[in-house]
Amino acid sequence: MRAIYLLSEQAEAPTPPFRTGDVGTVNVDPSGCLELRVGVSLSANTVHALLGHGVVDALNELSIEGRIGDGREALIPPSSLDDTRRIFYEADRRTYGGSFEFVVERRTSPELVEYRIRIENREYQASLARLQFLVTQAGHDGLAVWIRI
């Protein structure tokens, strides 16, 4: 088996199967149009940590519009922001100071290859703090949150 690791310098613009994401606050006007207010890019390090730690699965269990993952996007309405913030805080608490590695994808043909990532936990923790702040601000301002991973 061969293992291919994402290098830290590739985290902002990785090659597949590694991927990045985006998150932002949005205003939904009375006609239903979305206006992006604040946007934040999520590095491959953060995206794969969110996936590997089950944060994306937990978010998908909330009452959201859409489904997060595999490049898909969802809208998290104001009514689900408190639960979203709790998920991010719990992820922060569970992973603080840890060392983690995840298999991103496994291919078996023509040879067995695993695409892996070693999580840079400081960057992940900083991203969780930004996500917590963004969700808190959205809640205070009555905005929704749009996320694509």
N, C-alpha and C positions, 0 to 999 in steps of 0.2 A: 504494500500500500504506500502511496505517495501522499504527503500532506502539503498543501499550499496555504501559506498564511498571508493574511492581509498585512502589509507593512504600514506602520503608522503614517508615513508620508503619503500613502494612498487613500487615507480615510476620508478625505474631502471629495475626491473624485475617483472612486474605485471602479474596477472592471467587474462585470458579472462573474459569479453570482452575488458578489457583495453589492450592497446598495445603500443609498442615503434616503433621507426623508425631509419633510417640511411640516411645520406647524405654525399656526397663526390665529389671531383673533379676528372674528368677522362680525359685521353688523348685518342683520337680515332686515331689509327695509319692508314696509307694509306690502309692497308688491311681490315680495319673496326673493328679490335680487340680493346677492351676497356682495358685500364690500369688504375686502381684506384690509384690516387695520394695521396689524403688526405681524411680521413674518419672521420665523427663525428657521435656519437650516439645521438639520440633524445629520451629523457625520455617520459614516458606516459603523464606527465604534459604538456610538449611542444607539443606532437602529438595531444592531445585532445584540447589544446588551438588553434592550427593551424586549426584543423577541426571545432571547435566551432565558431571561429571568421571568418570563410569563406576564410581563406588563401589558403587552399587546393583547394577549388572551383575556386578561382581566378587563381591559378597556372594552373589548368586544362584547363582554357580558352586560355592559351598561345599556341603558336606553339611548342609543345613538342612531343617527341616520347614516347608513352605510356600514361597511366593514373594513377595518384597518388590516393591512398586511398584503404582501405580494404586489406592492405598488398601488394598491387601492387606497381610497381615501374615505373619510367619514367626517360628519359634522357632529360635534358634541354640543348639545343644546345647554343653555344656562341651567336647566333643571338637573343635569348630570354632572355639573362642574365640581360640586363638593365631593362626590364619590371619586371623580377623576383625580382631584388633588390628593385625596387619601391614598389612592393607588400609587401616585408618585412619591408621596412621603414614605409609604411602606417600602417601596423599592429602594429608596435612599437608606432607610434604616437597616434593611436586610443585607445590603451590599456594601455598606461603608467599610472601608479598610480591607476588603476582600480581594482575592485574585481569581479571575475567572477566564475560562476558555470554552468556546462553543464551536460545534461543527455547523457550518452554514449550509453546506450541501455535500452530498456524497454521490459520486458517479462511479458506475461499475464497468463502463465500456469505453474505450477498449481496455483500460486497466482501472483498478480501484484507486480512486483519487478522492481525498477529502479536502474540502475548502474550509479552513479554520480561521478563527480570530481569537487573539488574546486581548481581552478587554483592558484598555487603559483606564483604570478605575477613577483616577482624578478627573479626567475629561468627562467620563460618564456621570460622576457626582455633580460636576459643574453644570452639565446639561439637565440633570434632574432638578437642580435648583432653578435654572431658567424656566423649565417647564412648570414647576410649582408656582413661580412668580407670575408667569403668563396666565395660567389658569385662575389664579387668585385675582389678578387684575381684570380678567374677562368677567369673572363673577361680580366684582364690584361695579363694573361698567354696564352690566346687563348684556354682554356680548356672548356669542357662541365661540367655539374653538373648532378650527378645521385642522385635520391631521392627515398626512399621507406617509405611509411607511411601506 
